């Protein structure tokens, strides 16, 4: 047992209240804080350890027994230690375990020996402190670093082990994913900006906001009632904040350079840029915040956790963009000018021509694609339990779980918590004697198909060996207090932690409990917690979907003062989300439902910004242009920002997916990556076409639409590119020309003809024509 002693010595260094040998074997954490967002009763602490080859079970138990001592930090719950401790040490009494038929199944659960594999002992450990407490984490770390004797291997699984694995993964992978995302973002910005210093400005602005957000996350714990934030939130919040809010700074920078090209001073250009940027940036940020606020309505408090962190990040980014970035731009303006470089120009002339020609059928093709995706995305196979935190195939925790279950079978524990009055009420008669409700319940639970073992105080008492058992063992069933309120019955289930068979088994167990108690007993454990989470998040999904869509639509209505524009934008982005979420169904992949729900809300808030940007530029140009020119100019004006923003979001999701080893985090990253691509395509293709098709309806349903959208002017010059290449001089707008009086049909035909001529021939001059 020297390897346990070494772990204890290492763990006890510098600890004011060091653990004893008995406590050192407290290893296993929670299902990565997912149950921290349920009620306190559902926070179960289970731990398992498997020693193979080398020493017999009884020798191993005897060695552990020598180190047992009283401590308020934890209690060592192991049945076989108690049996061994009951034997006299002078050799005057022998103990044949075959005499205890009731105990035989329990003993078989903890010790296995065969000729091929050798001997295996399984230790079951429980914690008093929470699964994600720092001391619990330190204990797990000490157990992971045990110096195992030659010929002996150690496997650790359970809630605490899962939590430890997740925390270690998040701590190491968050930095990696930020580095990867940062490198990709710099490359994208270098390609889409016009000066080498511009990416530095953008990253300094959003980087400051990210640091502020990470540094204030402790506030979230006080609001949610949980110590700290979820590993899922920690793993994705920084990268998502970078991806979701970078376009705010890009928009302000582009607007500043556009204003400065008008020949005014830098200070005046910045004032104009801030004024022009405030409305669209505020609308974009408010819709993003609204989708995160919707997460806070979840009954499952993980939504409150992630919603607060992400919404706080957006607010801090807005503050950084409007208060920090202007000073940085003006202070380093000369450096921006000195580091200018050539970049590509995007006019989308041919693309615009294709959109105009295909506007009557492409939107309906896409609609025909979206409708079945609405159905298929709801048919995904979802998981709700701890499997998402185990780590992928090949990880240490995954291998440990597989090895232990190969020898000892499923390690799924449940606990019946019931009032102490049921312990000795003598309410039932069995085999001619009066027995307690707890004993009768224990016997009936043994008969349930799928229950492999039942342990309770009444079973031990009926065999007559309760007086031989140490208090440390008995206290797992009855608390060591003067007035204990509850007693526990411990079950071991031969079933996975979630699935249809497990749901049926839990229902059967609850049915038996209901027969013998007056609705005052509770079934706790992994499987029951998973079912509770499933019930919560299924109802939560409808809530956050309707709330997020409603809030986003309300903000869009206030921004555009239009009834139709909010509907168009929400349908376009929601359609991209349905297409994105249907992909796992066709690929045959299962999804973590919480991740699916969070990503749906995140994507709505994030990618609606793309639609807002394009629509805002379209409505701005419709003040002086016909709808065809307005679409072409809107695409040209928005293309650089859209490509940059969508590219950053896509690459940020990819960095999360490929860097993380946790399935739940990988799913979020992959969905964000696909969502960025799908949203960009939907904004660039069907949205402009819908704006063209519904232009008259938009005018009618928009306040002062007739004044804001004139239809008798045409501009046929090439769209002004918002960021010209170095040395390129911005063309002055040509004088706009009124149409001659003609019917509306003739006017529309003339507009289309002249637009297509201008697209095909940049030198085309409408003044040479009749109209």
Secondary structure, DSSP 8 states (H G I E B T S, - for coil): -HHHHHHHHHHHTT-TT---HHHHT-----STTSGGGS-GGG----EEEEEESSS-HHHHHHHHHTT----TT-----HHHHHHHTS-TTSS----GGG-HHHHHHHHHHEEEETTTEEEEEEEE--SS-TT-HHHHHHHHHHHT----TT-EEEEESHHHHHHHHHHHHHHHHHHHHHHHHHHHHHHHHHHSSBHHHHHHHHHHHHHHHHHHHHTTHHHHHHHTSSS--HHHHHHHHHHHHHHHHHHHHHHHHHHHHHHTTT--HHHHHHHHHHHHHHHHHHHHHHHHHHHHHHTT-SSTHHHHHHHHHHHHHHHHHHIIIIIIHHHHHHTHHHHHHTB--------HHHHHHHHHTTTTHHHHHHHHHHHHHHHHTT-EEE-SGGGGS-STTSHHHHHHHHHHHHH---EEEEEEEEGGGSS---EEETTEEE-HHHHHHHHHHTSTTEEEEEEHHHHHHHT-GGGS-HHHHTTTB-SSTT--EEEEEEEESS-SSSHHHHHHHHHHHHHHHHHSSS--EEEEHHHHHHHHHHHHHHHHHHHHHHHHHHHHHHHHHHH-BSHHHHHHHHHHHHHHHHHHHHHHHHT-EEEHHHHHHHHHHHHHHHHHHHHHHHHHHHHHTTTS-HHHHHHHHHHHHHHHHHHHHHHHHHHHHHHHHH--SHHHHHHHHHHHHHHHHHHHHIIIIIHHHHHHTHHHHHHHBTTHHHHS--SEE--S----SS--TT---------EE--S--HHHHHHHHHHHHHHHHH-TT--GGGS--
